[in-house]
Amino acid sequence: MTRNVYDAADNLIKVIDAKGHASAVTGVQRYGTVYSYGLANRFIAQAELEAALQNNQ
C-alpha cells in the first residue's frame, strides 16, 4: 500500500508506504518520503522523514 500526497500545484509532496501509513492518523504526520519545491515549482529537495526522526532520538 502506497499513498501519494500532492500540494495545490499538483506537486508530489509526500509518498507514504505501508509502514508510514500505520505510524499516525493523518497524512501530514505519517512517515514517508517528503519532496520540496521552490517558488517556481521546481523540485529542490527530498527527505526520508522516518530516517530523520530516528537519527534525532
Sequence and secondary structure as in RCSB ss.txt:
>XXXX:A:sequence
MTRNVYDAADNLIKVIDAKGHASAVTGVQRYGTVYSYGLANRFIAQAELEAALQNNQ
>XXXX:A:secstr
  EEEE TT  EEEEE HHHHTT SSTTTS  EEEEE TTS EEEEEEHHHHHHHT 
